Amino acid sequence: MGREGFEQLMGFHAAPLLVGLRPASLLSFRRDRFDDFEGLLASYKACFSCKGIEVFRVAEGEAYTLLLFYRAACLRRHLEQAEVRDLLQAYGYPCDEGLDVCLAHLCLRMQLQKSFPHEIGLFLGYPVEDVVGFITHKGQDFCYSGYWKVYANERETRALFDRYAHCTEDFCSRLEQGCSFPDLVKAV
């Protein structure tokens, strides 16, 4: 798989981030499906950087790389909300030391737990009520499920999920019609 496959994966799994509707997206890449994954990823660095998107390696295994694509300013704003900060601090995140230190702590938590720590949803821009609901109810008793499990504000979240779905459909359609990936990615 080459550039076209990478761009299709990005569009399908991260369009809301790429157009500025979400602060972050988490994608897992099976490296052996690409001729030169590291080189390919590096070739997009300028495109992402000039559009305000950063890439952070959350975890790596023998075959997979888990990457967080994020817009630093948007993610900082989300994580600085009092309720979000309080929850992160309850899990030991050093919020006063900045985003980079919090991301490093997320990696540490993933290594220690050998799975996704539930607060990872906060880094993806999920509402704190839904992250707390997921933790409290152990992933059960949700009122709706879409991009994440919803425990509060169902109507608003369904509307948001519809926007995400429309965005993804539009992004992928335009990509298939020949629009260039860098032109589709928005600076926010």
N, C-alpha and C positions, 0 to 999 in steps of 0.2 A: 504494500500500500504506500502511496506517495502523498504528494500535496493535496490532490483532489480528495482522497479518502480522509485525510486529516481535517480538511476544511468541512467536509460533510459531517464528520463526527462532532466537530466543534459547533457547527450550526445546529445540529439536531439536539445536542446536549447542553449548549451554552448560549443559544441565541439571546435570551433575556439579559444575560450579562453583556454580550457583545454589542447590544443596542442601548444599554444603559438602564434597563428596568430592574436589574438585580445588582447587588454589590459583589457577588461572587458566585462561582460555580466550581464544583468538584468533579473532576473527570479521571477515570482510570484508563490507562493505555496499556495494552499488551504490546510490549516493545518488539517482539518478534514478528509482528504483523506489518512492521515498517522496515524498509530497506536500511535506513539510518535514522532511527528515532531522534537521537540527540542532535544530529545535524539538522533534521527537519524542524525540530522545536527551536533551535537557535536561529534558523532562517526567518522565523516569525517574530523574533524578539523586537526588532525595530517597529514592525506593524503594531504589535501590542503596546509597546512603550509609548509610541507617539499618540496612541489613542487613550492612554491612561490606564492600561491594563498591565498588571504584574503577574508573574507566575511564581508559585512557591511549591516546592516538593514536600508533600505531607508525609509520604511513605514510599518505600521501594521494596519490592520483593525480587525474587529471581526472574520472574517474567513480566511483572507489572510495575508501573509507575503511577502513583496517585498524585495528581497536581491540582492545586487550588489556583484558579485564575480569578483575580480580584481587582477591583478599582479601589486603590488605597484610601482615597479621601472618603468615598461612600462607605467603605467598610469601617473606617475609623468612626465616622458619624454614628453608624449603627451600634458599634461596640461601646461608644461613650454614653449611650442612654443609661440612665441610672439603674433601671431594672436589669438590663443586660449586663452591665458592669458588676452589679451585686451577685448575679448568678455565676458569672465567670470567676469572681473572687472567691466564691464559696467552693469552687473546684481548684483553687490555688493559683489562678492566673494572676500574674503581676501586672495588672492593668495600668498602673502608674508608670510602667517602664516602656510603654509604647507597643505598637502593633507588631513589630518584628519579634519582640520578646514574647508576646502572647502567641504568635504563630509557632515559635520554637517550643513553647510549653505545650501547645496542641500536639506537636510531633512526639514529645516526650510522653504525653498521656496515651497516645496511640500505641507507642512501643510498650508501655507498661500494661495496658489493658489487652493488647493484641487484637483489638477491635476498635470500632468507632466509638469514641466517647460521645454521649448523647448531646453534649453542649456544642458539638460541631455545627449543629443547626444554626447557632447564633452567628457563626462565621459565614454562613450561607445566606444570612439575612432573614431567617425565619423569625416570626414574631416570638417574643419571649414567652407569651402565654402558651403557645403550641409546644415549645421546647419543654417548658415546665410540665405541661399536660402529658407529654410523651414520657418524661421521666417518672412522674407520679403514677401514671396508669400503666407503666411498663409496655407502652406501645398499643394498648387495648383501649376500648371504650371511646374512641374518637368519633366525632360527629361527621367527618368527611375525610376522604383521602385523595390526594392528587399528587402534587409535587412534593408534599410532605403530609403528615397526619395532622389534621386540624382539630383543635380542642376549643377554640374560641373564635368569635367573629366569622362564622361560617359564610354568611352571605358576601361579606367583603372579600374573603379569601377565595371564594368561588369565582368572583369577578376578576380577581387578580390572576387566578389560574387560567381563566379564559384569555386574558391579555397575553400571558406567557405562551399559551398554545397558538394563538393567532400570530404572535411575534415569530415563533419557531417555524410555523408553516410559511409565513411570508419570507423569512430569511432563507430557508432551504429552497423554496421555489425560485427566488431571485438568483440564488447560487446556481441552481440547475439551469436557469435560463442564460447563464454566462456572465452574470455580474461578478466582478472581482471581489474576492474575500476582503481585502483591505478597504475597498470602497463601501462594503456593507457594514464593517465595524465602525461604530460611532465613537467619537470623542465626547466625553461628558465632563 
